[in-house]
Amino acid sequence: MSLRLNGSASGYVEIDAPATAGSNTLILPDGNGTANHSLVNDGSGNLSWFNGGPAFSAYLDGTQTISLNTFTKIQFNAEEFDTASCYDSSTNYRFQPNVAGYYSCNFLTSFFSTTSAGRNITAFYKNGNETQRMHDLQLSFGATRITYNGTQLIYLDGSTDYVEVYLYSEGSNTITVGSVSSTQTCYFQAHLARPA
């Protein structure tokens, strides 16, 4: 299959599909030469424009106490933006995008530990299961504020897959916004890095 674009006066540009099977994506530049739109082949010869994917930024607005000796989901309960309404900030506190692809996910959390020692773990969860630990640290000092951040590239199928952030603590810990905005000290973000 080939796609032919006729010129306004004469001539044309023709795009031929490669000989290999599978889906292919052609990225075309805008008027300034910046690539921002993709022409996607679904593998059956059907073409469609893809103008990006879901992206969101959520944060913890308030305080959350972390349960002792168990993984607790961080409740990022407020949104800065959510381009495709794929983040649940009121019930499940999860990102469940409607486009299949590889998502760049990141978080930062700052919390106050009141114990003199204990283990702390932060992790991404996909579909309710731990997918990758960002931190696994044994604390050996007194009460203090601790900040963790993490980034992971995660494949999500665009329908049932979702991702969340969890924190495990062996002490009495409280996530707080501190003296600066909660958008700066406790947030969860993701965007589509590449469609499937």
C-alpha positions in Angstrom: 0.0 0.0 0.0 1.2 3.5 -0.7 0.0 7.0 0.1 0.3 9.7 -2.5 0.1 13.4 -1.7 -0.5 15.5 -4.8 1.2 18.9 -5.0 -0.8 22.1 -5.4 0.5 22.7 -8.9 2.2 19.5 -10.1 4.1 16.6 -8.8 3.5 14.5 -5.7 5.0 12.9 -2.7 4.5 9.2 -2.3 4.9 7.2 0.9 5.4 3.5 0.5 4.8 1.0 3.3 7.8 -1.1 4.3 7.9 -4.8 3.2 7.8 -6.0 6.9 4.5 -6.8 8.6 3.3 -4.9 11.6 2.3 -1.4 12.6 4.3 1.6 11.4 4.3 5.2 12.4 5.2 8.2 10.2 5.9 11.4 12.2 5.4 14.6 10.1 6.6 18.0 11.1 4.4 21.1 11.6 4.9 24.4 9.8 7.9 25.2 12.0 9.6 21.9 11.3 8.7 20.5 14.8 7.4 16.9 14.8 4.1 16.9 16.7 1.7 14.8 14.7 2.0 11.1 13.8 0.3 9.2 10.9 -0.3 5.7 12.4 -0.9 2.5 10.4 -2.9 0.0 12.5 -1.3 -3.0 10.7 -4.4 -3.5 8.4 -3.7 -0.5 6.1 -5.8 1.9 8.0 -4.2 5.3 8.7 -5.1 7.8 11.4 -3.7 10.9 12.9 -2.3 10.6 16.5 -1.8 14.0 18.2 -0.3 12.8 21.5 -1.6 10.8 24.4 -2.8 11.1 28.0 -0.8 13.1 30.4 -1.5 14.2 34.0 -0.1 15.7 37.1 -1.6 15.0 40.5 -0.5 15.9 44.1 -1.4 15.2 47.7 -3.5 18.1 49.0 -3.3 17.7 52.7 -1.8 15.0 55.0 -1.8 11.2 54.8 -0.7 8.8 57.6 1.1 5.7 56.4 0.1 2.4 58.0 2.8 0.6 59.9 4.6 -2.4 58.3 2.4 -2.5 55.2 2.4 -1.0 51.7 0.0 2.0 51.6 -1.1 3.6 48.4 -0.3 7.3 48.3 -3.5 9.3 47.8 -2.7 12.0 45.3 -6.1 13.6 45.6 -5.8 16.8 43.6 -4.9 17.5 39.9 -2.9 20.2 38.2 -4.0 18.8 34.8 -5.4 15.6 33.3 -5.6 15.9 29.5 -7.8 12.8 28.9 -9.5 12.3 32.3 -7.5 9.2 32.9 -6.4 9.9 36.5 -8.8 9.1 39.4 -8.1 11.6 42.1 -11.1 10.8 44.3 -11.5 7.0 44.7 -8.7 4.8 43.5 -5.8 7.3 43.1 -4.6 5.6 39.9 -3.6 6.4 36.3 -5.5 4.3 33.8 -4.8 5.7 30.3 -7.1 5.1 27.3 -4.2 4.8 24.8 -1.9 1.8 24.6 1.7 2.6 24.9 4.8 3.1 27.0 4.3 5.7 29.7 7.0 7.7 31.5 5.8 7.7 35.2 7.4 9.7 38.0 6.7 10.7 41.5 8.1 12.6 44.5 7.0 12.2 48.1 8.2 14.0 51.2 7.2 12.6 54.6 8.1 13.0 58.3 9.4 9.9 60.1 8.9 9.9 63.9 10.9 6.7 64.5 14.6 6.3 65.3 15.0 3.4 62.9 13.1 1.5 60.3 12.8 0.4 56.7 11.1 2.5 54.1 10.2 1.4 50.5 8.6 3.3 47.6 7.4 1.5 44.6 5.3 1.7 41.5 2.4 -0.8 41.3 0.8 -1.9 38.0 -2.6 -3.6 38.2 -2.3 -4.0 42.0 1.2 -5.6 41.9 4.6 -4.2 42.7 6.4 -3.6 39.4 9.6 -1.8 40.5 11.0 -0.5 43.7 12.4 3.0 43.6 13.9 3.0 47.2 14.5 0.4 49.9 16.3 2.0 52.7 16.9 1.2 56.4 16.7 4.4 58.4 19.1 4.7 61.4 18.4 8.2 62.7 15.8 10.1 64.7 12.7 12.0 63.6 13.3 13.7 60.3 11.8 14.7 56.9 12.6 12.3 54.1 12.1 12.8 50.4 11.9 10.1 47.8 11.5 10.3 44.0 11.3 7.7 41.2 10.8 7.3 37.5 9.9 4.2 35.5 8.8 3.5 31.9 5.7 1.3 32.1 3.7 -0.4 29.3 -0.1 0.2 29.7 -2.6 -1.5 27.4 -4.9 1.5 27.1 -7.9 -0.2 28.6 -7.5 -2.2 31.8 -3.9 -1.5 32.9 -3.3 1.1 35.6 -0.4 2.4 37.7 -0.2 3.6 41.3 2.5 4.7 43.9 2.9 2.9 47.2 5.0 3.6 50.3 6.0 1.0 52.9 7.2 2.1 56.4 8.3 0.3 59.6 7.6 3.4 61.6 5.0 6.0 62.2 5.2 8.2 59.2 3.1 11.1 57.9 3.2 12.5 54.4 2.8 16.3 54.7 3.1 19.2 52.4 5.6 20.9 54.6 6.3 24.6 54.3 6.0 24.7 50.5 3.3 23.8 48.0 2.1 20.2 47.8 2.6 20.4 44.0 6.3 20.7 44.9 6.7 18.1 47.7 4.3 15.3 46.9 3.2 14.6 43.3 2.6 11.8 40.7 2.8 12.4 37.0 2.8 10.4 33.7 2.7 11.0 30.0 2.7 8.8 26.9 6.3 8.5 25.7 5.5 6.3 22.7 2.3 4.6 21.5 2.3 0.8 21.2 
